[in-house]
């Protein structure tokens, strides 16, 4: 069960990184425009540099979102045994997108579920 360090589905993790790059890029651009107020004419150069860096971060986020979308279209759909909701799975092991249960398609990595104990009424 390697590559399951984070307790989230792989597709959701890619989307999280896309959002992080979006927010960082926008933050860098906003801080760069603040350089005009702090440094005057020299601040315009600082603002231009920060705007370019922010745009690069935004382009990276667009690429990550595009990549996650392409992987999402080819992901295996299955029903989670815990929450019974349909979820997408990448690779041989992944987590449920809703309840975070570890899922696998590899029979050698699968664990057996204990049999449910039946309770009889007397």
Order of alpha helices (4+ residues) and beta strands (2+ residues): alpha-alpha-beta-beta-beta-beta
